[in-house]
Amino acid sequence: MSYPYQVKSAQDYERAYKQALENPEGFWEEVAQNFQWKKPWHTALSWDFEGPNVRWFDGATLNITENCLDRHARSTPDRVALQWEPNDPSESGVSWTYAELLERVEAYCHVLTNRGIQKGDRVCLYMGMIPELAVAVLACARIG
């Protein structure tokens, strides 16, 4: 199984579950190999439940939005990334490709950073369940 997080059957689930229990560090290292990292980890998992003290991928850095958007926008730009259906059946739904979603997220990042938002800032979003909410959340995550 090359991608342990892609579970397609009950047997895949059982196999992945068993592997995760028997060798959690190895399991999660294998999963993590499928992400793009800015800086690799030196220890995938260290734990001490006396503390408690659990650390995952110590020393590593990544931007999750690059893994959610950028790599898919490069490899499959025309694939649907976000499908939204309104509560009112008479309204039209929205379907954005990875390329379109990335463009919107990058634009909203610029809006936020031009208003002084920086990595580490707290941002409150007061929006309905609309597609632009996903854009705003991803833009905040992208900034950090």
C-alpha positions in Angstrom: 0.0 0.0 0.0 1.8 3.1 -1.2 -0.6 5.6 0.2 -1.8 4.4 3.6 -4.2 7.3 4.0 -6.1 6.4 0.8 -8.4 3.7 2.2 -10.6 2.1 -0.4 -11.9 -0.9 1.4 -12.4 -2.4 4.9 -9.3 -4.5 4.3 -7.2 -1.4 3.5 -8.5 0.2 6.7 -7.7 -2.8 8.8 -4.2 -3.0 7.3 -3.5 0.7 7.8 -4.9 0.6 11.3 -2.7 -2.3 12.3 0.3 -0.7 10.7 -0.4 2.6 12.6 -0.7 0.7 15.9 2.4 -1.5 15.4 4.7 1.2 14.1 3.2 4.7 14.5 6.4 6.5 13.6 7.0 4.5 10.4 3.3 4.7 9.4 3.2 8.5 9.7 6.6 9.0 8.1 5.2 7.0 5.1 2.1 9.2 5.0 4.2 12.4 5.4 6.3 11.5 2.4 3.3 12.3 0.3 3.4 16.0 1.3 5.6 18.8 0.2 7.8 20.0 3.1 9.7 23.3 3.3 12.0 21.8 5.8 12.1 18.0 6.6 11.8 16.6 10.1 14.5 15.1 12.1 12.2 13.0 14.3 8.7 12.0 13.1 7.3 11.2 16.5 8.6 11.5 20.0 6.4 10.9 23.0 6.4 10.8 26.8 3.0 10.3 28.3 4.4 11.1 31.8 4.6 14.8 30.9 2.5 14.5 28.7 4.8 15.5 25.8 4.0 14.4 22.3 5.8 16.0 19.3 5.1 15.2 15.6 7.6 15.9 12.8 9.9 17.8 15.0 12.0 20.4 13.1 9.8 20.3 10.0 7.8 23.1 8.4 5.2 23.1 5.7 2.4 25.2 4.5 -0.7 23.0 4.3 -2.3 25.2 1.6 0.6 24.3 -0.7 -0.4 20.7 -0.2 -4.1 21.3 -0.5 -4.0 23.7 -3.5 -0.7 24.4 -5.2 0.4 20.9 -6.1 -3.0 20.0 -7.4 -3.3 23.3 -9.3 0.0 22.4 -11.0 -0.9 18.8 -11.8 -4.6 18.9 -12.4 -5.6 22.6 -12.7 -9.0 21.9 -14.3 -10.1 19.3 -11.8 -12.9 20.5 -9.5 -11.5 21.5 -6.1 -14.6 23.0 -4.5 -18.3 22.2 -5.2 -20.8 24.2 -3.3 -24.6 23.8 -3.3 -26.9 26.4 -1.8 -29.7 25.6 0.6 -32.2 27.2 -1.8 -32.6 24.8 -4.8 -33.6 27.7 -7.0 -30.1 29.2 -6.6 -27.1 28.1 -8.7 -24.3 26.1 -7.2 -20.6 27.0 -7.5 -17.9 24.8 -8.9 -14.2 26.0 -8.8 -11.2 24.2 -10.2 -7.9 24.0 -8.4 -6.5 26.8 -10.5 -9.6 29.0 -9.8 -9.5 28.3 -6.1 -5.8 29.0 -5.9 -6.2 32.3 -7.7 -9.0 33.3 -5.3 -7.0 32.3 -2.2 -3.9 34.1 -3.4 -6.0 37.3 -4.1 -7.5 37.2 -0.7 -4.1 36.7 0.9 -3.1 39.9 -0.7 -6.2 41.6 0.6 -5.4 40.4 4.1 -1.6 41.2 4.0 -2.3 44.7 2.6 -4.5 45.3 5.6 -1.6 44.3 7.9 -2.4 40.7 8.7 0.8 38.7 9.4 1.8 35.2 10.3 0.6 34.5 13.8 -2.3 37.0 13.8 -5.8 35.9 14.9 -8.4 36.5 12.3 -12.2 36.3 13.0 -14.4 35.3 10.0 -18.1 36.1 10.3 -19.5 34.7 7.2 -22.3 32.4 6.1 -21.6 28.9 4.7 -20.7 30.2 1.3 -17.7 29.3 -1.0 -15.9 32.4 -0.1 -15.6 31.2 3.5 -13.3 28.4 2.2 -11.3 31.0 0.4 -10.9 33.1 3.5 -10.0 30.1 5.7 -7.4 28.9 3.2 -6.0 32.4 2.8 -5.6 32.7 6.6 -3.9 29.3 6.7 -1.6 30.3 3.9 -0.5 33.4 5.7 0.1 31.4 8.8 
